[in-house]
Amino acid sequence: MDKYKERLADTAPAAEVVERARQGDKDAFAQLYAEVYEALYRMALFRLGRRQDAEDAVSEAVVDAYRQIRQLQSPAHFKGWIFAILSRKCYAVLRKRYERDEVSGAGADAEEILLELPADDGQSPEGVVEKIAMEQMLSCLSEEEREILGMYLYSGYGSREVAEALQMNHSTVRSKIRRAIGKLRAYIA
C-alpha cells in the first residue's frame, strides 16, 4: 500500500462506525464528531478568521451532518462529505459578512478586528497585530484558495486528501496550492 492510502486508512473513520451513525446510532455519530472536530474547527477558523464565527459554522455543519447522515452514499467519504457541509456554512457566513459590509460601506479593518477580541482574550498587543496582519494577508486569496490552503496547512490533509474531499482533480489542487502560496509570498515581499 502506498503512503497516501496508508494515511487515508489511518485518518478515515472506521466504515462500521459511519454505518452505525447512518443507522441512527447517536454514540457512533458522537465518535465521528470527536474524530473530526479539531480539523473542522481549524478549517473554519482559517477561512473565517474569527473564533465565534468558526465555532458557529462548525456547530451548524455538525447539526446538518447529523440530520443528513443517512444521505451519505459511501462511509469512506465521510470526511469529505462533512468538510463540504462546513465549506457551505463558511461560505454563507462570508456572504452575510460581505453583504453587511456592502450595505454599511465598511470592510473589516483593524478597529473591527480589535473590537471582535474578547476582553479576557489574553492576547498580547503583538498577538493582536499578528492577527490583523494575517487577516489582511489572507484577503489576497480567493475563497477557494483559502479553503484549499486551510485544509492543506491547518487541517493537516495532503493534496490528494484535499482533492478527494473537495471532489477536484489532484493536479488542480496542487496547482492551486502553489498559486495561493505564491500570492502569499508576493504579498509578504
Backbone bond lengths (Angstrom), bond angles and torsions (degrees), N, CA, C in turn:
res aa  C-N    CA-C-N  psi(-1)  N-CA   C-N-CA  omega(-1)  CA-C   N-CA-C  phi
1 M - - - 1.450 - - 1.536 108.34 -
2 D 1.317 118.02 135.33 1.463 119.26 -179.29 1.535 110.25 -78.14
3 K 1.338 116.61 169.85 1.460 121.97 -175.77 1.523 112.60 -58.39
4 Y 1.338 116.72 -40.35 1.462 121.07 -178.92 1.519 110.68 -60.93
5 K 1.315 117.12 -47.99 1.467 120.32 -178.85 1.528 111.08 -66.61
6 E 1.332 116.98 -35.89 1.463 119.68 177.11 1.529 110.16 -64.11
7 R 1.327 116.22 -43.86 1.463 119.91 -179.76 1.522 110.89 -63.73
8 L 1.339 117.03 -43.09 1.457 120.31 177.56 1.520 110.73 -60.36
9 A 1.308 116.18 -42.67 1.461 120.08 179.69 1.525 110.28 -63.51
10 D 1.349 116.80 -36.87 1.456 120.45 179.83 1.526 112.51 -72.52
11 T 1.342 117.84 -32.48 1.456 120.14 -174.28 1.523 113.20 -99.10
12 A 1.306 118.92 -17.92 1.457 121.16 -178.51 1.528 109.73 -77.06
13 P 1.336 116.18 135.13 1.455 118.26 175.79 1.529 109.82 -61.56
14 A 1.304 116.20 148.63 1.459 120.59 179.93 1.525 109.81 -59.36
15 A 1.314 115.64 134.37 1.465 121.41 -177.82 1.524 111.26 -57.49
16 E 1.324 116.88 -35.92 1.459 118.77 -178.55 1.528 111.26 -68.72
17 V 1.336 118.16 -32.51 1.467 120.76 177.49 1.528 109.28 -68.79
18 V 1.327 116.63 -42.82 1.466 120.55 177.99 1.527 109.50 -62.49
19 E 1.305 116.58 -42.99 1.468 120.36 -179.36 1.529 110.56 -63.59
20 R 1.319 117.32 -41.38 1.475 119.78 177.46 1.527 110.45 -62.40
21 A 1.343 116.50 -40.90 1.468 120.35 177.65 1.527 110.20 -63.33
22 R 1.325 116.98 -39.27 1.477 120.75 177.76 1.524 111.47 -62.38
23 Q 1.317 116.35 -28.63 1.467 121.34 -179.74 1.532 111.87 -85.96
24 G 1.343 117.23 2.07 1.457 120.60 175.67 1.515 115.53 101.69
25 D 1.321 118.62 7.64 1.459 122.38 179.66 1.537 109.30 -74.70
26 K 1.344 115.86 108.46 1.467 121.12 -177.23 1.530 111.94 -65.53
27 D 1.330 117.23 -36.79 1.466 119.87 178.78 1.527 111.54 -64.78
28 A 1.330 116.73 -37.44 1.463 120.49 177.99 1.526 110.11 -65.49
29 F 1.341 116.70 -41.25 1.463 118.98 178.04 1.520 110.25 -65.27
30 A 1.334 117.29 -39.72 1.466 120.67 177.63 1.522 110.67 -60.69
31 Q 1.323 117.02 -37.70 1.468 121.09 177.80 1.530 110.24 -65.51
32 L 1.325 116.68 -42.59 1.470 120.63 177.59 1.529 110.20 -62.12
33 Y 1.316 115.76 -44.12 1.462 121.33 179.52 1.526 110.14 -58.56
34 A 1.331 116.41 -45.74 1.468 120.57 -179.94 1.529 111.04 -60.97
35 E 1.324 117.14 -34.32 1.470 120.79 -178.67 1.523 112.76 -72.01
36 V 1.334 117.90 -30.59 1.464 119.56 -173.45 1.523 114.27 -110.61
37 Y 1.332 118.03 -8.71 1.463 119.65 -173.18 1.522 113.02 -54.98
38 E 1.318 117.29 -50.71 1.461 120.35 -175.28 1.535 111.51 -59.33
39 A 1.320 116.88 -44.11 1.470 120.34 179.30 1.529 110.64 -66.48
40 L 1.328 117.59 -38.95 1.466 120.74 177.74 1.527 110.27 -62.81
41 Y 1.316 115.93 -45.58 1.463 119.91 -178.32 1.529 111.33 -63.85
42 R 1.330 116.89 -46.06 1.470 119.56 179.29 1.524 110.68 -59.07
43 M 1.334 115.73 -41.91 1.459 119.94 -179.88 1.530 110.54 -63.77
44 A 1.327 116.77 -46.80 1.465 120.53 -179.42 1.528 110.99 -64.12
45 L 1.316 117.23 -41.61 1.458 120.35 179.65 1.522 110.82 -64.12
46 F 1.313 116.38 -40.72 1.459 120.23 178.06 1.527 110.42 -63.21
47 R 1.322 117.48 -44.74 1.462 120.80 -177.51 1.513 112.66 -71.59
48 L 1.327 117.29 -38.20 1.458 120.50 -172.21 1.521 113.54 -98.76
49 G 1.330 117.07 -26.10 1.450 120.74 175.91 1.519 115.37 75.23
50 R 1.297 118.34 -0.59 1.459 121.73 -178.69 1.523 108.90 -130.40
51 R 1.307 115.36 127.39 1.462 121.88 -176.04 1.533 112.25 -55.08
52 Q 1.336 117.14 -49.15 1.464 120.52 -177.40 1.528 111.19 -63.07
53 D 1.329 117.38 -43.44 1.463 120.62 178.34 1.528 110.68 -62.10
54 A 1.333 116.31 -40.63 1.471 120.29 179.98 1.525 110.53 -64.25
55 E 1.316 117.06 -44.90 1.467 120.41 178.98 1.522 110.82 -61.55
56 D 1.332 116.70 -43.70 1.468 120.62 179.44 1.526 111.42 -63.35
57 A 1.335 116.38 -44.38 1.471 120.16 -178.77 1.527 110.72 -63.38
58 V 1.325 117.34 -42.58 1.468 120.55 179.07 1.525 109.63 -64.00
59 S 1.324 116.63 -44.89 1.469 119.87 179.85 1.528 111.16 -59.36
60 E 1.313 116.36 -46.95 1.468 120.10 179.57 1.525 111.34 -63.78
61 A 1.322 116.73 -40.06 1.467 120.21 179.25 1.526 111.08 -63.87
62 V 1.325 116.44 -41.57 1.466 120.28 -179.06 1.531 110.32 -67.41
63 V 1.314 117.26 -40.68 1.469 120.22 177.48 1.525 109.85 -61.57
64 D 1.338 116.79 -46.40 1.468 120.30 178.01 1.528 111.28 -61.40
65 A 1.332 116.27 -42.38 1.466 119.77 179.64 1.522 110.47 -61.94
66 Y 1.327 116.63 -42.37 1.468 120.11 179.43 1.530 110.40 -61.14
67 R 1.323 116.10 -44.57 1.469 120.53 -179.63 1.528 112.58 -66.93
68 Q 1.334 116.44 -31.57 1.470 120.57 -172.62 1.524 114.14 -105.96
69 I 1.316 118.70 6.42 1.470 119.91 -171.95 1.518 112.65 -59.12
70 R 1.299 118.18 -28.20 1.474 120.14 178.95 1.526 111.42 -66.43
71 Q 1.328 117.23 -20.15 1.466 120.86 179.17 1.528 112.54 -82.28
72 L 1.325 117.03 -11.01 1.464 121.09 179.14 1.524 108.81 -63.72
73 Q 1.321 116.02 119.64 1.459 121.48 -175.11 1.521 113.06 -72.01
74 S 1.331 116.50 -43.93 1.454 120.62 -174.01 1.528 109.95 -131.10
75 P 1.317 118.13 123.95 1.463 120.14 178.36 1.535 112.98 -55.89
76 A 1.308 117.72 -29.83 1.468 121.36 -179.47 1.526 112.15 -65.92
77 H 1.334 117.38 -18.92 1.462 121.17 -177.31 1.528 112.90 -101.44
78 F 1.323 117.25 16.95 1.464 120.44 -176.77 1.524 112.02 -55.13
79 K 1.338 117.86 -50.91 1.465 120.42 -176.54 1.530 111.66 -60.56
80 G 1.309 116.67 -47.06 1.458 119.28 178.99 1.517 111.45 -61.24
81 W 1.318 116.05 -38.65 1.461 122.19 -179.14 1.526 110.97 -64.84
82 I 1.338 117.26 -46.97 1.465 119.39 -177.84 1.533 110.79 -71.83
83 F 1.335 117.43 -31.88 1.467 119.66 175.39 1.529 110.48 -67.89
84 A 1.312 117.64 -34.45 1.468 120.39 177.09 1.528 109.87 -64.89
85 I 1.325 117.10 -40.35 1.467 120.81 176.91 1.527 109.40 -62.78
86 L 1.334 116.75 -46.14 1.462 120.72 178.68 1.528 110.92 -61.17
87 S 1.304 116.59 -40.63 1.463 120.71 179.81 1.526 110.76 -58.88
88 R 1.326 116.51 -43.05 1.477 120.14 178.45 1.527 110.71 -64.73
89 K 1.323 117.37 -38.21 1.468 120.86 178.60 1.528 110.40 -65.60
90 C 1.314 117.02 -43.75 1.470 120.98 178.20 1.528 110.56 -62.04
91 Y 1.316 115.82 -42.92 1.457 119.99 179.23 1.530 110.57 -60.75
92 A 1.331 116.89 -41.52 1.470 120.70 179.32 1.530 110.88 -63.13
93 V 1.328 117.42 -41.65 1.462 121.23 178.23 1.532 109.72 -62.31
94 L 1.320 115.97 -45.63 1.468 119.70 -179.27 1.526 111.64 -65.71
95 R 1.322 116.37 -38.00 1.466 119.84 178.38 1.526 109.82 -63.78
96 K 1.334 118.00 -44.34 1.473 121.14 178.03 1.526 110.34 -62.75
97 R 1.320 116.46 -41.47 1.458 120.81 179.37 1.529 109.72 -62.35
98 Y 1.321 116.61 -43.28 1.465 121.74 -179.74 1.528 110.03 -64.56
99 E 1.334 116.59 -45.48 1.463 120.16 -179.92 1.521 110.73 -62.86
100 R 1.319 117.30 -41.03 1.463 121.65 178.53 1.532 109.34 -63.12
101 D 1.334 116.70 -43.34 1.459 120.77 179.85 1.520 111.38 -67.36
102 E 1.335 117.52 -36.00 1.460 121.16 178.24 1.525 110.48 -65.26
103 V 1.323 116.90 -43.04 1.461 121.28 -179.13 1.514 110.75 -66.72
104 S 1.336 116.52 -43.11 1.461 120.10 -177.15 1.529 111.89 -82.17
105 G 1.331 115.93 -14.86 1.460 119.65 -178.42 1.504 113.30 77.75
106 A 1.327 115.89 14.29 1.463 119.89 -177.36 1.510 109.97 -117.98
107 G 1.286 115.34 153.44 1.458 121.48 172.93 1.516 108.20 -118.06
108 A 1.306 116.01 172.35 1.462 119.14 177.15 1.519 108.29 -68.65
109 D 1.319 116.12 121.53 1.449 119.38 177.83 1.527 108.84 -127.05
110 A 1.295 115.29 -178.48 1.458 120.00 -175.52 1.522 111.36 -58.35
111 E 1.324 117.37 -41.07 1.464 120.16 -178.87 1.527 111.27 -63.27
112 E 1.328 117.49 -43.44 1.466 121.35 179.05 1.522 110.67 -62.23
113 I 1.321 117.03 -42.57 1.461 120.61 179.61 1.524 110.18 -64.21
114 L 1.336 117.26 -41.32 1.463 119.99 178.25 1.521 111.24 -63.49
115 L 1.331 117.31 -39.77 1.459 120.57 179.03 1.521 111.96 -67.64
116 E 1.339 117.43 -26.67 1.460 122.18 179.39 1.522 112.39 -69.90
117 L 1.338 117.30 -25.50 1.456 120.08 -175.90 1.521 110.19 -72.96
118 P 1.336 116.91 129.97 1.464 118.91 176.52 1.530 109.95 -64.66
119 A 1.317 115.35 151.16 1.460 120.05 -178.64 1.523 111.85 -60.94
120 D 1.328 117.35 -32.58 1.458 120.54 -177.68 1.528 111.99 -95.00
121 D 1.304 117.82 20.37 1.459 121.94 -175.64 1.528 111.65 -61.30
122 G 1.321 117.10 -32.91 1.450 120.22 178.52 1.515 113.99 77.23
123 Q 1.343 117.39 8.37 1.456 119.04 179.90 1.515 110.02 -77.50
124 S 1.309 114.71 140.67 1.452 119.99 175.82 1.525 108.51 -73.58
125 P 1.333 117.43 162.60 1.461 119.17 175.76 1.533 111.70 -55.96
126 E 1.346 116.43 -35.42 1.462 120.06 178.29 1.525 110.79 -64.21
127 G 1.340 116.10 -38.52 1.468 120.70 178.67 1.514 111.42 -64.74
128 V 1.316 117.29 -38.36 1.462 121.78 178.36 1.525 109.78 -65.80
129 V 1.318 115.96 -45.76 1.469 120.29 179.05 1.527 109.82 -61.52
130 E 1.323 116.46 -40.71 1.460 121.07 178.79 1.532 110.74 -62.08
131 K 1.328 117.15 -42.08 1.461 121.99 179.26 1.531 110.54 -62.61
132 I 1.330 116.01 -44.45 1.468 120.40 179.35 1.527 110.02 -62.67
133 A 1.326 116.82 -45.75 1.464 121.24 -179.93 1.529 110.74 -61.31
134 M 1.335 117.34 -41.51 1.463 121.13 179.78 1.525 110.65 -63.85
135 E 1.332 117.89 -43.90 1.462 120.71 179.16 1.527 110.73 -61.96
136 Q 1.320 116.60 -42.71 1.459 119.93 -179.99 1.524 110.70 -66.19
137 M 1.321 117.14 -40.18 1.458 120.69 -179.94 1.535 110.41 -64.73
138 L 1.320 117.30 -44.16 1.465 120.47 -177.81 1.524 112.57 -68.98
139 S 1.320 116.49 -17.79 1.468 119.06 179.74 1.529 111.65 -67.29
140 C 1.337 118.15 -13.89 1.470 120.15 178.52 1.535 111.61 -80.52
141 L 1.338 116.74 -6.54 1.467 120.74 -179.39 1.524 110.67 -99.10
142 S 1.323 116.12 149.71 1.464 120.06 173.52 1.527 108.60 -73.41
143 E 1.308 116.58 165.38 1.471 120.42 178.48 1.528 110.62 -59.55
144 E 1.312 116.55 -41.35 1.464 120.14 179.81 1.525 110.67 -62.60
145 E 1.326 116.57 -42.68 1.464 120.17 179.05 1.530 111.04 -64.53
146 R 1.332 116.74 -39.71 1.468 119.77 177.41 1.520 110.76 -63.66
147 E 1.323 116.03 -40.93 1.462 119.90 -179.96 1.526 110.96 -63.80
148 I 1.311 116.30 -47.59 1.464 120.64 -178.82 1.530 110.45 -64.35
149 L 1.334 117.03 -47.43 1.471 119.84 178.98 1.519 111.60 -63.48
150 G 1.317 116.63 -37.79 1.455 120.35 178.56 1.513 111.92 -60.12
151 M 1.317 115.66 -44.77 1.463 119.25 178.89 1.523 110.49 -68.01
152 Y 1.307 115.84 -39.34 1.462 121.02 -175.59 1.529 111.90 -73.54
153 L 1.320 117.46 -47.59 1.464 120.85 -174.60 1.528 113.81 -89.77
154 Y 1.328 116.84 -42.24 1.456 119.60 -171.01 1.523 114.37 -99.24
155 S 1.307 117.82 -25.75 1.465 119.17 179.07 1.519 111.27 -98.68
156 G 1.326 117.01 -5.10 1.456 120.95 172.53 1.517 115.55 78.61
157 Y 1.320 117.86 20.91 1.454 120.06 178.94 1.522 110.50 -91.41
158 G 1.314 116.28 146.06 1.450 121.32 173.70 1.527 109.38 -77.26
159 S 1.327 116.24 168.04 1.465 119.66 -177.76 1.527 112.10 -61.76
160 R 1.324 117.87 -34.33 1.471 119.99 177.24 1.522 111.49 -65.98
161 E 1.326 116.04 -40.41 1.464 120.18 179.16 1.529 110.80 -66.66
162 V 1.318 116.63 -40.17 1.460 120.61 177.14 1.524 109.43 -61.89
163 A 1.322 116.42 -45.51 1.465 120.68 -179.99 1.526 110.78 -60.07
164 E 1.315 116.07 -43.42 1.464 119.45 179.93 1.524 110.89 -65.61
165 A 1.326 116.62 -44.56 1.466 120.66 -178.17 1.522 111.70 -63.54
166 L 1.323 117.04 -38.27 1.465 121.03 -177.68 1.526 112.88 -94.52
167 Q 1.323 114.85 2.30 1.465 121.81 -179.22 1.528 111.26 53.02
168 M 1.333 112.93 52.86 1.462 120.99 178.80 1.522 108.51 -123.48
169 N 1.302 115.50 162.76 1.456 121.71 175.65 1.530 108.47 -68.57
170 H 1.332 115.98 137.86 1.463 120.69 -178.64 1.524 111.64 -59.04
171 S 1.310 117.76 -42.79 1.476 120.64 -179.88 1.524 111.15 -63.67
172 T 1.313 116.81 -36.65 1.459 120.86 178.55 1.521 110.33 -64.37
173 V 1.322 116.44 -43.89 1.466 120.57 179.16 1.521 110.17 -62.62
174 R 1.324 117.22 -45.35 1.469 119.66 179.29 1.517 111.21 -60.29
175 S 1.321 117.54 -41.67 1.467 119.38 -179.29 1.527 110.78 -69.42
176 K 1.327 117.84 -35.62 1.467 120.25 177.88 1.533 110.59 -68.24
177 I 1.322 117.07 -35.52 1.468 120.46 176.07 1.523 109.50 -63.16
178 R 1.333 116.30 -48.29 1.472 119.91 179.71 1.531 111.12 -60.84
179 R 1.331 116.04 -43.11 1.469 120.18 -178.86 1.536 110.74 -64.56
180 A 1.321 117.19 -43.02 1.460 120.99 -179.58 1.528 110.82 -65.40
181 I 1.312 117.13 -42.93 1.463 120.47 177.90 1.527 109.82 -63.69
182 G 1.324 116.32 -38.16 1.480 120.07 175.76 1.516 111.81 -61.61
183 K 1.326 116.80 -41.56 1.468 120.24 177.69 1.525 111.05 -62.54
184 L 1.333 116.01 -41.85 1.468 119.94 179.73 1.521 111.04 -64.91
185 R 1.339 115.61 -41.46 1.480 119.77 178.02 1.523 110.21 -62.52
186 A 1.323 116.56 -42.88 1.466 120.24 179.64 1.535 110.70 -64.46
187 Y 1.310 116.73 -37.66 1.463 120.53 178.64 1.526 110.97 -64.36
188 I 1.324 115.73 -39.95 1.460 120.81 -178.39 1.528 110.96 -70.59
189 A 1.322 116.25 -36.27 1.472 120.80 -175.33 1.490 114.35 -65.03
